[in-house]
């Protein structure tokens, strides 16, 4: 047997190794996976998210509160036991310094009110248990005086709620809502009086200015240019 040179043997082994090495499949190194970007939604596919309220909205308004309704028959109020019909009468008429006065007598403590402009009334003392009142105003002129007994006044009720439903009116005396008018007897007397014409010789005043200074008794006649007694 021939001896094979060692160099050939080494060369053969090297070739076998190369061929074997070339036949082995090589696995490629894996690359990290990347996520493809999501395309933006089209305008027609855009959804609008509406938040859902957790509590219902309060839409009902506050309920109006009204005063209570009056009981049937409460529109009329009986007068107090101490109420009485006042006495009011004219005593006399007179003139003082060309000024007319009316003297009237009323119950002591009674109230009085002049109902016409240009007239005034004032206390003049007490005589025989009666109160004297003097009233004055233009000469020869009618006026009215209302005399009432204060004991007949009906007190009002203070209430927090005075609002009433449609068709009702608040009754201050009863403190409730009523469809009827309040009827109460205040026991008042109404006097119709007239001042007198004080005796004055108005013809003595030949000038309008002088006549006007005595206007309570005299008046200037522009047509005749004379001062005349006021009527």
C-alpha positions as CSV (number, residue, x, y, z in Angstrom):
1,X,0.0,0.0,0.0
2,X,1.2,3.3,-1.0
3,X,1.7,5.8,1.7
4,X,-0.5,8.9,1.1
5,X,1.4,12.0,1.9
6,X,0.2,13.8,5.0
7,X,-0.2,17.0,3.1
8,X,-2.8,15.5,0.9
9,X,-4.7,14.1,3.8
10,X,-4.8,17.5,5.5
11,X,-5.9,19.1,2.2
12,X,-8.7,16.5,1.9
13,X,-9.9,17.1,5.4
14,X,-9.9,20.9,4.9
15,X,-12.1,20.5,1.7
16,X,-14.6,18.2,3.6
17,X,-14.9,20.8,6.3
18,X,-15.5,23.6,3.9
19,X,-18.1,21.6,2.0
20,X,-19.8,20.6,5.2
21,X,-19.8,24.1,6.4
22,X,-21.3,25.5,3.2
23,X,-24.2,23.0,3.3
24,X,-25.5,24.2,6.7
25,X,-28.3,26.7,6.3
26,X,-27.7,30.0,7.9
27,X,-30.6,31.5,9.9
28,X,-30.8,35.3,9.3
29,X,-30.7,37.5,12.4
30,X,-34.3,38.6,13.2
31,X,-35.1,42.4,13.1
32,X,-37.3,44.0,15.8
33,X,-40.9,44.2,14.6
34,X,-42.2,47.7,14.0
35,X,-46.0,48.6,14.3
36,X,-47.4,50.2,11.1
37,X,-48.9,53.6,11.9
38,X,-52.7,53.7,11.9
39,X,-54.1,56.0,9.2
40,X,-56.1,58.9,10.5
41,X,-59.9,58.6,10.2
42,X,-61.6,60.4,7.3
43,X,-63.8,63.4,8.0
44,X,-66.9,61.4,7.4
45,X,-65.9,58.8,9.9
46,X,-65.0,61.2,12.7
47,X,-67.1,60.5,15.8
48,X,-68.0,63.2,18.3
49,X,-68.1,62.0,21.9
50,X,-70.9,63.6,24.0
51,X,-70.3,63.2,27.7
52,X,-73.3,61.6,29.5
53,X,-74.4,63.7,32.5
54,X,-74.2,61.8,35.8
55,X,-77.1,63.8,37.3
56,X,-80.3,65.2,35.6
57,X,-80.4,69.0,35.2
58,X,-82.9,70.8,37.3
59,X,-85.4,72.5,34.9
60,X,-88.3,73.0,37.2
61,X,-88.6,76.5,38.7
62,X,-89.2,77.2,42.3
63,X,-92.9,76.9,43.3
64,X,-94.4,80.3,44.2
65,X,-95.7,80.6,47.7
66,X,-99.1,82.3,48.4
67,X,-100.8,83.5,51.5
68,X,-103.6,81.3,52.7
69,X,-107.1,81.7,51.3
70,X,-109.7,83.4,53.6
71,X,-112.4,81.4,55.1
72,X,-115.9,81.9,53.6
73,X,-117.6,85.0,55.1
74,X,-114.3,86.5,56.3
75,X,-114.7,89.5,54.0
76,X,-116.8,91.3,56.7
77,X,-115.2,92.2,60.0
78,X,-117.3,93.0,63.1
79,X,-116.5,96.3,64.8
80,X,-114.8,96.2,68.2
81,X,-117.1,96.3,71.2
82,X,-115.5,99.7,72.3
83,X,-116.3,101.3,68.9
84,X,-119.1,103.9,69.0
85,X,-120.7,106.3,66.5
86,X,-118.8,109.6,66.9
87,X,-120.6,112.8,67.6
88,X,-119.8,115.6,65.2
89,X,-121.8,118.8,64.8
90,X,-121.2,122.3,63.7
91,X,-121.6,124.9,66.5
92,X,-121.2,128.3,64.8
93,X,-119.4,130.3,62.1
94,X,-117.6,133.6,62.7
95,X,-115.0,135.9,61.4
96,X,-111.8,137.1,63.1
97,X,-109.7,139.7,61.3
98,X,-111.7,139.2,58.1
99,X,-110.9,135.4,58.3
100,X,-113.9,133.0,58.4
101,X,-114.0,130.1,60.9
102,X,-116.3,127.2,61.5
103,X,-116.5,125.8,65.0
104,X,-117.4,122.1,65.4
105,X,-117.8,119.8,68.4
106,X,-116.6,116.1,68.3
107,X,-116.1,113.3,70.9
108,X,-113.0,113.8,73.0
109,X,-110.2,111.7,71.4
110,X,-112.0,111.5,68.0
111,X,-109.9,111.9,64.8
112,X,-110.8,114.4,62.1
113,X,-109.6,114.9,58.5
114,X,-110.3,117.7,56.0
115,X,-111.1,116.3,52.6
116,X,-110.7,119.5,50.6
117,X,-107.6,121.4,49.6
118,X,-107.2,124.9,50.9
119,X,-108.9,124.2,54.2
120,X,-107.3,123.4,57.6
121,X,-108.7,122.3,61.0
122,X,-107.1,122.4,64.4
123,X,-107.8,121.7,68.0
124,X,-109.4,124.5,70.0
125,X,-109.6,122.9,73.5
126,X,-112.2,120.9,75.4
127,X,-115.5,122.2,76.6
128,X,-118.1,120.2,78.6
129,X,-116.4,116.9,77.8
130,X,-116.4,117.6,74.1
131,X,-113.5,118.5,71.8
132,X,-113.7,121.8,70.0
133,X,-112.2,122.0,66.4
134,X,-111.9,125.2,64.3
135,X,-111.7,125.1,60.6
136,X,-110.9,127.8,58.1
137,X,-110.5,128.4,54.4
138,X,-111.7,130.6,51.5
139,X,-114.9,132.6,52.2
140,X,-118.3,131.3,51.1
141,X,-116.8,127.9,50.2
142,X,-118.1,124.4,51.0
143,X,-115.8,121.8,52.4
144,X,-116.1,118.4,54.2
145,X,-114.6,117.0,57.4
146,X,-114.4,113.3,58.2
147,X,-114.7,112.5,61.9
148,X,-113.9,108.9,63.2
149,X,-113.7,107.0,66.5
150,X,-110.1,105.6,66.7
151,X,-111.5,102.6,68.7
152,X,-113.2,101.5,65.5
153,X,-109.9,101.2,63.6
154,X,-109.2,97.6,62.4
155,X,-105.6,96.6,63.0
156,X,-103.7,95.0,60.1
157,X,-101.9,91.7,60.3
158,X,-98.2,91.6,59.6
159,X,-97.5,88.6,57.4
160,X,-94.3,87.4,55.6
161,X,-96.2,86.3,52.5
162,X,-98.7,88.8,51.0
163,X,-98.8,87.5,47.4
164,X,-102.1,85.9,46.2
165,X,-103.1,83.8,43.2
166,X,-104.6,85.4,40.1
167,X,-108.0,86.7,40.8
168,X,-107.4,87.2,44.6
169,X,-106.5,90.2,46.6
170,X,-104.6,90.2,49.9
171,X,-106.7,91.2,52.9
172,X,-104.5,93.1,55.4
173,X,-107.1,92.8,58.2
174,X,-107.5,89.0,57.9
175,X,-104.0,88.1,56.6
176,X,-105.3,86.0,53.8
177,X,-106.3,86.0,50.1
178,X,-109.9,86.8,49.3
179,X,-112.0,87.4,46.1
180,X,-114.4,89.6,48.0
181,X,-114.0,93.2,49.0
182,X,-113.4,94.0,52.7
183,X,-116.5,95.4,54.3
184,X,-116.0,97.0,57.7
185,X,-117.9,99.7,59.6
186,X,-115.4,102.3,60.8
187,X,-118.2,104.4,62.3
188,X,-117.2,107.7,60.8
189,X,-119.3,110.8,60.4
190,X,-119.0,113.1,57.4
191,X,-119.7,116.8,57.9
192,X,-120.4,119.1,55.0
193,X,-119.7,122.7,56.0
194,X,-119.5,126.1,54.4
195,X,-117.5,129.2,55.4
196,X,-119.2,132.5,55.8
197,X,-118.5,135.8,54.0
198,X,-116.9,138.2,56.4
199,X,-118.2,141.8,56.2
200,X,-115.6,143.7,54.4
201,X,-115.9,146.9,52.3
202,X,-113.9,145.6,49.4
203,X,-114.7,148.8,47.4
204,X,-112.2,150.6,49.5
205,X,-109.4,148.8,47.7
206,X,-109.0,150.5,44.3
207,X,-105.7,148.8,43.4
208,X,-105.4,145.2,42.4
209,X,-102.4,144.7,44.8
210,X,-104.4,146.0,47.8
211,X,-107.4,143.8,46.8
212,X,-105.2,140.7,46.6
213,X,-103.8,141.3,50.1
214,X,-107.4,140.8,51.3
215,X,-108.1,137.9,49.0
216,X,-109.6,135.8,51.7
217,X,-112.6,138.3,51.7
218,X,-112.2,140.1,48.4
219,X,-111.5,139.3,44.7
220,X,-110.4,141.5,41.9
221,X,-112.8,141.9,38.9
222,X,-110.6,142.3,35.9
223,X,-113.5,143.4,33.7
224,X,-114.7,146.2,35.8
225,X,-111.3,146.8,37.5
226,X,-112.9,146.9,40.9
227,X,-112.4,145.0,44.2
228,X,-115.5,143.0,45.1
229,X,-116.7,140.9,48.0
230,X,-115.8,137.2,47.4
231,X,-118.9,135.1,47.0
